[in-house]
Amino acid sequence: MIRFVVAEEGRDIVAETQGYGVYLDNDSLVDLAKRCEPRRRRFVGALRAKGTLLFSWANAAEIAGPQGDSADAVRAFLDSIGPHWVPLESNARNLGGR
């Protein structure tokens, strides 16, 4: 389990992984969204059963690129994952516990 806690203004925001954490680059995200529906269903089923998709700021920035039908396919794929994802933060100042 990986646990992310953000404490800000007296509130804690907690995101936890369940089971295995899986990170996909954007090419893989788009490929799963647009091609081979049986593979997409198996992947989403595996996440729901034993995993969490790790979603980075780079994913979020690059996923805005697809247009039209591609954007719709990506949106539907991410919606199908439901709550089985957590955001990752990239902050070089926090590397090494500093």
N, C-alpha and C positions, 0 to 999 in steps of 0.2 A: 504494500500500500504506500502510495505517495500522498502526502497531505500538504496542501497549500493554504496558508492562513495570511490574510491581509487585515491588519488592525489599523483602522483609521477612524478618527473622531468618535472613539468609544464603541465602535461596531466592529465585529469580526466577520469577515467573509471567508468561508471555508469551502474548499473544493478537494475532494478525495478521489483517488483512483480506486477502482475495485478490480481485483484480479490482475491481469496483465495490462501494462501500459503499452499502447501501440502508437507510434508516430509515423505518419505517411507524408511524403513530399507531395507537392501540389499535382505533379503529373499523375501520381497514383490516385489521389483523390478524384481528379477529373476522370481518369480512366474508369474507376469504379462507378462513378456517377453515370457515365455515358454508355458503357459497354457491358456486356455479359451480365444480364440480370440475375441468373442463378448464382454467380460468384458474389455479386453485391448482396444478395439475400443471405448467403452463407456468412459473409463478413459481418453484416449487421447482427445476425443471429449470434455469432461468436462474441461480439462486443456485449450484447445484452446478457449473455450467459456468464462470461468470465473476463470481460475486458473493459478498457477505457481508452478512447481516442484522445491522444495528447495533441492539442491544437495550438499552434504558435501564432505569434503576431505576423510572422512571414506568411503562414498559411492564410491568415485573414486578409492581408494586403494583396497577395497574389490571386486569391480566390475571387476577387472583385473583377478580374480580367475577363472571364467568359461572358459572352453576350447571347441574347436570344435563347434558343433551345438548350444550349450548353449551360447557361446560367440557371435555367429552370431545372435541368437535370441535377446540377450540383446542389441547388437549394433543396430539392426533394430528397436527395441522398442524405444531406446533413440533417434534415428534419427527421428522417427515418431512424437516425442514431438516437434521437431523444436525449435523455439526460446522461448518456454514457460517454461523456467527453469532459475534459477539463482544459481550461486555458493555461498556457505556459507563458511565463514572463521572461524576456531576455534582458538581463541587466548586468553588464560587465562589472560594475562596482561591487556586486554581491558574489562574484566568483571567489572561491577559496575561503568563504566565510568572513570576508573583510567588509 
